[in-house]
Amino acid sequence: MAFSRVRKLDARSRGILFRKAVVMLCSLLAPLILLHLLAERCASPSPVRGSPRTKRLVSEWSAGSDPAGRAVAGGALARARAGAMVWQLPGESPAPPAPPDLVASPRFAGKVSPLGEGSKKLPQALIIGVKKGGTRALLEFLRVHPDIRAVGAEPHFFDRNYDYGLEWYRDLMPKTLEGQITMEKTPSYFVTREAPARISAMSRDTKLIVVVRDPVTRAISDYTQTLSKKPDIPSFESLTFKNRTTGLIDTSWSAVQIGIYAKHLDNWLQYFPMDQILFVSGERLISDPAGELGRVQDFLGLKRIITDKHFYFNQTKGFPCLKKAEGSSKPHCLGKTKGRTHPNIDPEVVQRLRDFYRPFNMKFYQMTGRFFGWDN
Ligand SMILES: Nc1ncnc2c1ncn2[C@@H]1O[C@H](COP(=O)(O)OS(=O)(=O)O)[C@@H](OP(=O)(O)O)[C@H]1O
C-alpha cells in the first residue's frame, strides 16, 4: 500500500513536471514563431484583397506608376497607348500607334487645367450645318486640338432655345483659357431663317463653318435617320414627289429643302461676309480628313496640329477614325448612328433629284468659289 502510494505520487509529480515543461516551451516558441511570420510578411508582396477593379488598380500601380498615379513604362497608360486592340473587332487590322505629339499632347501639358480653371465664353466659331453633312465627325476631330473647347451636345440656341437668353447659352459652354476657341455645332442653324441675324447680334465676328455633302445622298441619309426612328413612314420615292406622274419634286419636304444650299446661303450673306464662312466638303472629310481639317485650322487661325497622323481608316466602320480621341488614349470611331447603311432608292428617282439639284449646285459652286463635284 505504502509502496503503491509512493509510486502514485511519483507519477503525478512527473505529469505536473511535464506540463510545466510544455508550457515553458510554448511560451518560448510563440514569440519566435510570431517574429518569423512577421518577417515573412514583410519580405513578400501581400495578396490583394477587394474587388477585381481594386486588384486591377493595385496591379497596374505596382506594374509601374509614380505615386501621383501617373503611369510609367509598363503601367496603365503605357498599355493603353499600345492598347489599340481594345477597340479592335475580330479580323480587323490594328489601329496604327498614336503619333508622339498626341501622346505628349499639349492639352495635358498645362494648357487645359484639370482644376477647371478659365471662364465660360460665348462661342467664337460655330458649325452651323448641314444636317447629315458630317458635322459630328468634324466636331469630334476638331476637339483633338488643344486650342479648341466644344460642347458635345447640340445646344439649338439660335433656333429652338433663343428665348433662354445669352447667359443661358454661355453657361452651356466649357471653360476656356486665354487663346482657346469655344465652339458648338447645331446643324439646323443653316436652314433657320432667324439664325444669321441672331448670331450676328451675338457677335458679327463669329466664324461659321458649314459641312456640305451631295444633296441627294444627304437627303437619303436624312430619310434613313427618320426611318430608323419611325419605321412606318412612306417610302423615300413617294415622299420625294408632290406628284409622281408629273415628276414634280416636293420642295417642302425637309429632306429635299435642306439640300438647296444656294438658297440658304443667300440668307446668311445678308449678315455675314463670305470670308467669314468656311465650307467643308463632307465627301473629303471622309476621303481626306486631315486635308479638310487643315483648312479648318487655317480658317480658325490655329496652328495645324491635327494632321494625317491623327487618323486611321477603320475597314469595318468604313470611315476614318481617330487614333486617340480628345482626353482619351484609345482609338475612337463615331457611333453606329453615323455611317448607317442607306436603303436602295429607285435610280430613276435619284436621277430626277440630281436633275433638280443641278442648277442650285452650280449656283452654290459659284457663290462659294469651290467645286464640290456632286454633278459628275
Ligand atoms: N469619320 C466618320 N465616321 C462616321 N460618319 C462620318 C464620318 N465622316 C463623315 N461621316 C458622315 O457623317 C454623316 C452624319 O452627319 P452628321 O454628323 O452631320 O449628322 S447629324 O446631322 O448630326 O445627325 C454620316 O451619314 P450616314 O453615312 O448617312 O450615316 C456619315 O456619312
The ligand as a Gaussian input file, in Angstrom:
#p B3LYP/6-31G(d) Opt

LIG

0 1
 N      -15.468000      59.683000     -89.787000
 C      -16.777000      59.488000     -89.925000
 N      -17.408000      58.493000     -89.254000
 C      -18.732000      58.310000     -89.417000
 N      -19.517000      59.070000     -90.192000
 C      -18.937000      60.070000     -90.867000
 C      -17.558000      60.319000     -90.778000
 N      -17.264000      61.371000     -91.566000
 C      -18.396000      61.737000     -92.143000
 N      -19.411000      60.964000     -91.734000
 C      -20.788000      61.111000     -92.191000
 O      -21.492000      61.876000     -91.231000
 C      -22.857000      61.642000     -91.510000
 C      -23.687000      62.153000     -90.363000
 O      -23.628000      63.548000     -90.436000
 P      -23.861000      64.474000     -89.172000
 O      -22.927000      64.108000     -88.092000
 O      -23.793000      65.868000     -89.659000
 O      -25.329000      64.083000     -88.765000
 S      -26.317000      64.906000     -87.826000
 O      -26.902000      65.980000     -88.620000
 O      -25.561000      65.404000     -86.691000
 O      -27.345000      63.920000     -87.426000
 C      -22.938000      60.151000     -91.745000
 O      -24.019000      59.918000     -92.607000
 P      -24.607000      58.466000     -92.901000
 O      -23.499000      57.720000     -93.582000
 O      -25.750000      58.680000     -93.794000
 O      -24.980000      57.879000     -91.589000
 C      -21.581000      59.824000     -92.350000
 O      -21.625000      59.532000     -93.721000

